[in-house]
Amino acid sequence: MKLQEMDSKYDTKHVKTGIPGFDDLFECGIPKGSSVIIAGGTGSGKTNFCLQVLAHHASHGKKCYFMGFEESEQHLLDHMNDFGWDPEGLISSGNLKIKRFLTSEIYYYDKKGGSDIQVMMTKEVDPLLMELEPLSIADSVGFKPDFIVLDSLTAIASTFQGKEQSYRFYVERLFRFFEKIGATTFLVTETQQIPEVFSPTGVEEFLADGVIVIYNIRRQNIRENAIEVLKMRGAKHQKKIVAMSITSKGIVVNPNKEVYSEIE
């Protein structure tokens, strides 16, 4: 194939995950700049899925930012090393950043005034907060991410216990924030192993452009994984639940092996 022909086929409007077999579920890919929920139960592989996406794109020169609220940076690095993804090399190249936040650090950031306003101290929604950012990436000056992972929305929601109105306001601002900065964003949510609701309140999945569900199915005395593209605005995709496995080199999806009776 000639170089010109290759360039004419290069799609600048969609992105691939780099996960073997998974991208085959799409006609073109995930629309660039989308906010995508990665939903699933404990141990289903949500964080590994996201780390694998970042490792793939960081290794191809894209800026990738993992924002975690649960596992430590070292634990995440260990995960990536276990799969042979060389996170230290990706970090040294300037293409990957991994930062752990505390839920007590969830705030609106006033870029003009430079002040932090603790959202947990807000008893009612203040209209003045509409102009403030829901997160700060000020520690990454000069680092404009192409891909962001936020792990997880469930951890953030737990910070707002008893303040549902404030949380809904916050999460709406969060999705608009990611939309504004233009990064393709993956937001992890913890669900039941076979979920009917795919986010902490159910609102998040409507705000998101896409929802990818990872299942951890019990079959007799073992569990098997499966994956589904439940929703993806602006992208044609297959509407089926297919087999997924976590190998020594990462996640592999079998787009031709559908999973039926185990998920009802």
C-alpha positions as a Markdown table, in Angstrom:
| # | Residue | x | y | z |
|---|---|---|---|---|
| 1 | Met | 0.0 | 0.0 | 0.0 |
| 2 | Lys | 1.3 | 3.4 | -1.0 |
| 3 | Leu | 2.0 | 6.0 | 1.7 |
| 4 | Gln | -0.7 | 8.3 | 0.3 |
| 5 | Glu | -3.2 | 5.5 | 0.4 |
| 6 | Met | -2.3 | 4.8 | 4.0 |
| 7 | Asp | -2.7 | 8.4 | 5.0 |
| 8 | Ser | -6.1 | 8.6 | 3.3 |
| 9 | Lys | -7.3 | 5.7 | 5.4 |
| 10 | Tyr | -6.0 | 7.2 | 8.7 |
| 11 | Asp | -9.0 | 8.0 | 10.9 |
| 12 | Thr | -8.4 | 11.2 | 13.0 |
| 13 | Lys | -12.0 | 11.2 | 14.4 |
| 14 | His | -11.8 | 7.8 | 16.3 |
| 15 | Val | -9.4 | 6.1 | 18.6 |
| 16 | Lys | -8.6 | 2.5 | 19.2 |
| 17 | Thr | -8.0 | 0.9 | 22.6 |
| 18 | Gly | -5.2 | -1.3 | 21.5 |
| 19 | Ile | -6.8 | -4.3 | 23.3 |
| 20 | Pro | -6.6 | -7.3 | 21.1 |
| 21 | Gly | -10.0 | -8.3 | 19.8 |
| 22 | Phe | -11.9 | -5.5 | 21.5 |
| 23 | Asp | -11.5 | -2.9 | 18.7 |
| 24 | Asp | -13.1 | -5.4 | 16.3 |
| 25 | Leu | -16.4 | -4.7 | 18.0 |
| 26 | Phe | -16.4 | -1.2 | 16.4 |
| 27 | Glu | -16.7 | -0.2 | 12.8 |
| 28 | Cys | -14.3 | 2.6 | 13.2 |
| 29 | Gly | -13.5 | 3.0 | 16.9 |
| 30 | Ile | -14.4 | 5.2 | 19.9 |
| 31 | Pro | -15.0 | 8.8 | 18.9 |
| 32 | Lys | -12.1 | 11.0 | 19.9 |
| 33 | Gly | -12.9 | 13.1 | 23.0 |
| 34 | Ser | -15.6 | 10.8 | 24.3 |
| 35 | Ser | -16.2 | 10.1 | 28.0 |
| 36 | Val | -16.7 | 6.4 | 28.5 |
| 37 | Ile | -17.8 | 4.6 | 31.7 |
| 38 | Ile | -16.0 | 1.3 | 32.3 |
| 39 | Ala | -18.4 | -0.6 | 34.6 |
| 40 | Gly | -18.1 | -3.9 | 36.3 |
| 41 | Gly | -17.9 | -5.8 | 39.6 |
| 42 | Thr | -14.9 | -6.5 | 41.8 |
| 43 | Gly | -12.1 | -8.3 | 40.1 |
| 44 | Ser | -13.6 | -8.0 | 36.6 |
| 45 | Gly | -10.5 | -6.3 | 35.2 |
| 46 | Lys | -11.7 | -2.7 | 34.9 |
| 47 | Thr | -8.5 | -1.1 | 36.1 |
| 48 | Asn | -6.4 | -3.5 | 34.0 |
| 49 | Phe | -8.5 | -2.5 | 30.9 |
| 50 | Cys | -7.8 | 1.2 | 31.5 |
| 51 | Leu | -4.1 | 0.7 | 32.3 |
| 52 | Gln | -3.7 | -1.3 | 29.1 |
| 53 | Val | -5.3 | 1.4 | 27.0 |
| 54 | Leu | -3.0 | 4.0 | 28.5 |
| 55 | Ala | 0.1 | 1.8 | 28.0 |
| 56 | His | -0.8 | 1.3 | 24.4 |
| 57 | His | -1.3 | 5.0 | 23.6 |
| 58 | Ala | 1.6 | 6.2 | 25.8 |
| 59 | Ser | 3.9 | 3.8 | 23.9 |
| 60 | His | 2.7 | 5.5 | 20.7 |
| 61 | Gly | 3.6 | 9.0 | 21.9 |
| 62 | Lys | 0.2 | 10.1 | 23.3 |
| 63 | Lys | -0.1 | 11.9 | 26.6 |
| 64 | Cys | -1.9 | 9.7 | 29.1 |
| 65 | Tyr | -2.9 | 10.5 | 32.7 |
| 66 | Phe | -4.2 | 8.0 | 35.3 |
| 67 | Met | -6.1 | 9.7 | 38.2 |
| 68 | Gly | -6.7 | 7.1 | 40.9 |
| 69 | Phe | -8.6 | 7.3 | 44.2 |
| 70 | Glu | -8.0 | 3.7 | 45.4 |
| 71 | Glu | -4.8 | 1.9 | 44.6 |
| 72 | Ser | -1.4 | 3.4 | 45.3 |
| 73 | Glu | 0.9 | 4.5 | 42.4 |
| 74 | Gln | 3.3 | 1.7 | 43.2 |
| 75 | His | 0.5 | -0.9 | 43.2 |
| 76 | Leu | -0.5 | 0.3 | 39.7 |
| 77 | Leu | 3.1 | 0.2 | 38.5 |
| 78 | Asp | 3.4 | -3.3 | 39.8 |
| 79 | His | 0.3 | -4.3 | 37.8 |
| 80 | Met | 1.7 | -2.8 | 34.6 |
| 81 | Asn | 5.1 | -4.5 | 35.2 |
| 82 | Asp | 3.4 | -7.8 | 35.7 |
| 83 | Phe | 2.0 | -7.5 | 32.1 |
| 84 | Gly | 5.3 | -6.3 | 30.7 |
| 85 | Trp | 4.1 | -2.8 | 29.9 |
| 86 | Asp | 7.2 | -0.9 | 31.1 |
| 87 | Pro | 5.5 | 1.9 | 33.0 |
| 88 | Glu | 8.7 | 3.4 | 34.3 |
| 89 | Gly | 9.9 | 3.8 | 30.7 |
| 90 | Leu | 6.6 | 5.4 | 29.7 |
| 91 | Ile | 6.7 | 7.8 | 32.6 |
| 92 | Ser | 10.4 | 8.7 | 31.8 |
| 93 | Ser | 9.3 | 9.5 | 28.3 |
| 94 | Gly | 6.9 | 12.1 | 29.6 |
| 95 | Asn | 3.9 | 10.3 | 28.0 |
| 96 | Leu | 2.4 | 8.7 | 31.2 |
| 97 | Lys | 1.5 | 10.2 | 34.5 |
| 98 | Ile | 0.0 | 8.2 | 37.4 |
| 99 | Lys | -1.3 | 10.1 | 40.4 |
| 100 | Arg | -3.2 | 8.9 | 43.4 |
| 101 | Phe | -5.7 | 11.4 | 45.0 |
| 102 | Leu | -7.4 | 11.2 | 48.3 |
| 103 | Thr | -11.1 | 11.6 | 48.4 |
| 104 | Ser | -10.5 | 14.5 | 50.7 |
| 105 | Glu | -8.8 | 16.3 | 47.8 |
| 106 | Ile | -11.9 | 16.4 | 45.7 |
| 107 | Tyr | -12.5 | 20.1 | 45.1 |
| 108 | Tyr | -13.5 | 22.8 | 42.7 |
| 109 | Tyr | -10.4 | 24.7 | 41.5 |
| 110 | Asp | -10.7 | 28.4 | 40.8 |
| 111 | Lys | -8.2 | 29.0 | 38.0 |
| 112 | Lys | -8.5 | 32.8 | 38.2 |
| 113 | Gly | -8.3 | 33.2 | 41.9 |
| 114 | Gly | -6.0 | 30.2 | 42.5 |
| 115 | Ser | -8.1 | 29.0 | 45.5 |
| 116 | Asp | -9.3 | 25.6 | 46.4 |
| 117 | Ile | -12.9 | 25.2 | 47.6 |
| 118 | Gln | -13.6 | 21.9 | 49.4 |
| 119 | Val | -16.7 | 20.6 | 47.8 |
| 120 | Met | -17.5 | 18.4 | 50.9 |
| 121 | Met | -17.9 | 21.6 | 52.9 |
| 122 | Thr | -20.7 | 22.7 | 50.5 |
| 123 | Lys | -24.0 | 21.9 | 52.1 |
| 124 | Glu | -26.0 | 23.3 | 49.1 |
| 125 | Val | -25.2 | 23.9 | 45.5 |
| 126 | Asp | -23.8 | 27.4 | 45.1 |
| 127 | Pro | -24.4 | 28.9 | 41.7 |
| 128 | Leu | -21.0 | 30.6 | 42.0 |
| 129 | Leu | -19.4 | 27.2 | 41.7 |
| 130 | Met | -20.6 | 26.9 | 38.2 |
| 131 | Glu | -17.5 | 28.7 | 37.0 |
| 132 | Leu | -15.1 | 26.5 | 38.9 |
| 133 | Glu | -13.3 | 23.4 | 37.7 |
| 134 | Pro | -14.3 | 20.1 | 39.4 |
| 135 | Leu | -10.7 | 18.8 | 39.3 |
| 136 | Ser | -7.2 | 20.4 | 39.1 |
| 137 | Ile | -4.4 | 19.0 | 37.0 |
| 138 | Ala | -2.2 | 21.9 | 37.9 |
| 139 | Asp | 0.5 | 19.5 | 39.0 |
| 140 | Ser | 0.9 | 18.6 | 35.4 |
| 141 | Val | 1.9 | 22.0 | 34.0 |
| 142 | Gly | 2.6 | 21.7 | 30.3 |
| 143 | Phe | 1.1 | 18.2 | 30.2 |
| 144 | Lys | -2.1 | 18.2 | 28.1 |
| 145 | Pro | -3.5 | 14.6 | 28.2 |
| 146 | Asp | -4.9 | 12.9 | 25.2 |
| 147 | Phe | -6.3 | 10.1 | 27.3 |
| 148 | Ile | -7.4 | 10.2 | 31.0 |
| 149 | Val | -8.5 | 7.4 | 33.3 |
| 150 | Leu | -10.4 | 8.3 | 36.5 |
| 151 | Asp | -10.6 | 5.4 | 38.9 |
| 152 | Ser | -13.2 | 5.6 | 40.2 |
| 153 | Leu | -16.5 | 7.5 | 40.1 |
| 154 | Thr | -17.6 | 5.1 | 42.9 |
| 155 | Ala | -14.9 | 6.4 | 45.2 |
| 156 | Ile | -15.9 | 10.0 | 44.4 |
| 157 | Ala | -19.6 | 9.3 | 45.0 |
| 158 | Ser | -18.8 | 7.8 | 48.5 |
| 159 | Thr | -17.4 | 11.2 | 49.4 |
| 160 | Phe | -20.9 | 12.7 | 49.0 |
| 161 | Gln | -22.9 | 10.4 | 51.2 |
| 162 | Gly | -26.0 | 12.2 | 52.3 |
| 163 | Lys | -25.4 | 15.0 | 49.8 |
| 164 | Glu | -26.9 | 13.5 | 46.6 |
| 165 | Gln | -27.7 | 16.9 | 45.2 |
| 166 | Ser | -24.2 | 18.1 | 45.6 |
| 167 | Tyr | -22.8 | 14.9 | 44.0 |
| 168 | Arg | -25.1 | 15.2 | 41.0 |
| 169 | Phe | -24.0 | 18.8 | 40.5 |
| 170 | Tyr | -20.4 | 17.8 | 40.8 |
| 171 | Val | -20.6 | 14.9 | 38.4 |
| 172 | Glu | -22.3 | 17.0 | 35.8 |
| 173 | Arg | -19.5 | 19.5 | 36.1 |
| 174 | Leu | -17.0 | 16.7 | 35.9 |
| 175 | Phe | -18.3 | 15.4 | 32.6 |
| 176 | Arg | -18.4 | 18.9 | 31.1 |
| 177 | Phe | -14.9 | 19.5 | 32.3 |
| 178 | Phe | -13.6 | 16.4 | 30.5 |
| 179 | Glu | -15.6 | 17.5 | 27.4 |
| 180 | Lys | -14.0 | 20.9 | 27.4 |
| 181 | Ile | -10.4 | 19.7 | 27.7 |
| 182 | Gly | -11.0 | 17.3 | 24.7 |
| 183 | Ala | -9.3 | 14.2 | 26.1 |
| 184 | Thr | -10.8 | 10.8 | 25.6 |
| 185 | Thr | -11.7 | 9.8 | 29.1 |
| 186 | Phe | -12.4 | 6.4 | 30.8 |
| 187 | Leu | -14.3 | 6.6 | 34.1 |
| 188 | Val | -14.4 | 3.4 | 36.2 |
| 189 | Thr | -17.5 | 2.5 | 38.2 |
| 190 | Glu | -18.0 | -0.4 | 40.6 |
| 191 | Thr | -21.2 | -2.4 | 40.1 |
| 192 | Gln | -22.7 | -5.8 | 40.7 |
| 193 | Gln | -21.1 | -8.7 | 38.8 |
| 194 | Ile | -24.1 | -8.8 | 36.5 |
| 195 | Pro | -25.3 | -5.2 | 36.8 |
| 196 | Glu | -28.6 | -3.5 | 35.9 |
| 197 | Val | -27.3 | -0.1 | 36.9 |
| 198 | Phe | -23.9 | 0.8 | 35.6 |
| 199 | Ser | -22.9 | 3.8 | 37.7 |
| 200 | Pro | -23.3 | 5.0 | 41.3 |
| 201 | Thr | -26.6 | 6.9 | 40.8 |
| 202 | Gly | -27.6 | 5.9 | 37.3 |
| 203 | Val | -27.2 | 9.5 | 36.1 |
| 204 | Glu | -23.6 | 9.1 | 35.1 |
| 205 | Glu | -24.3 | 6.5 | 32.4 |
| 206 | Phe | -26.7 | 9.1 | 30.7 |
| 207 | Leu | -24.1 | 11.8 | 30.9 |
| 208 | Ala | -21.4 | 9.6 | 29.4 |
| 209 | Asp | -20.9 | 9.2 | 25.7 |
| 210 | Gly | -20.2 | 5.5 | 26.1 |
| 211 | Val | -20.6 | 2.6 | 28.5 |
| 212 | Ile | -18.4 | -0.5 | 28.4 |
| 213 | Val | -19.5 | -3.3 | 30.8 |
| 214 | Ile | -17.1 | -6.0 | 32.0 |
| 215 | Tyr | -18.7 | -9.1 | 33.5 |
| 216 | Asn | -17.3 | -11.5 | 36.0 |
| 217 | Ile | -19.5 | -14.5 | 35.5 |
| 218 | Arg | -19.6 | -17.5 | 37.9 |
| 219 | Arg | -19.9 | -20.8 | 36.2 |
| 220 | Gln | -20.0 | -23.6 | 38.8 |
| 221 | Asn | -16.8 | -23.1 | 40.8 |
| 222 | Ile | -14.9 | -20.7 | 38.5 |
| 223 | Arg | -15.4 | -17.2 | 37.2 |
| 224 | Glu | -15.0 | -16.1 | 33.6 |
| 225 | Asn | -14.9 | -12.7 | 32.1 |
| 226 | Ala | -17.0 | -11.2 | 29.3 |
| 227 | Ile | -17.3 | -7.7 | 27.9 |
| 228 | Glu | -19.9 | -5.6 | 26.1 |
| 229 | Val | -20.1 | -2.2 | 24.4 |
| 230 | Leu | -23.5 | -1.2 | 25.9 |
| 231 | Lys | -23.5 | 2.3 | 24.4 |
| 232 | Met | -21.3 | 4.5 | 22.3 |
| 233 | Arg | -22.6 | 7.8 | 20.9 |
| 234 | Gly | -21.5 | 8.4 | 17.4 |
| 235 | Ala | -20.0 | 5.0 | 16.8 |
| 236 | Lys | -21.4 | 1.9 | 15.1 |
| 237 | His | -20.6 | -1.2 | 17.2 |
| 238 | Gln | -21.6 | -4.8 | 17.7 |
| 239 | Lys | -24.3 | -5.3 | 20.2 |
| 240 | Lys | -23.3 | -8.5 | 21.9 |
| 241 | Ile | -21.6 | -9.8 | 25.0 |
| 242 | Val | -18.3 | -11.6 | 24.1 |
| 243 | Ala | -15.7 | -13.6 | 25.9 |
| 244 | Met | -12.7 | -11.8 | 27.5 |
| 245 | Ser | -9.7 | -13.2 | 29.2 |
| 246 | Ile | -6.8 | -11.7 | 31.3 |
| 247 | Thr | -3.6 | -13.3 | 30.1 |
| 248 | Ser | 0.0 | -12.8 | 31.2 |
| 249 | Lys | 0.3 | -10.0 | 28.6 |
| 250 | Gly | -2.9 | -8.3 | 29.3 |
| 251 | Ile | -6.6 | -8.4 | 28.3 |
| 252 | Val | -7.6 | -10.3 | 25.2 |
| 253 | Val | -11.1 | -10.2 | 23.8 |
| 254 | Asn | -12.6 | -12.9 | 21.5 |
| 255 | Pro | -15.2 | -10.9 | 19.4 |
| 256 | Asn | -16.5 | -14.1 | 17.8 |
| 257 | Lys | -17.3 | -16.0 | 21.0 |
| 258 | Glu | -20.6 | -14.7 | 22.3 |
| 259 | Val | -21.8 | -15.3 | 25.9 |
| 260 | Tyr | -25.5 | -16.0 | 26.3 |
| 261 | Ser | -27.0 | -18.1 | 29.1 |
| 262 | Glu | -24.6 | -17.0 | 31.8 |
| 263 | Ile | -25.9 | -13.4 | 31.7 |
| 264 | Glu | -29.6 | -12.9 | 32.3 |
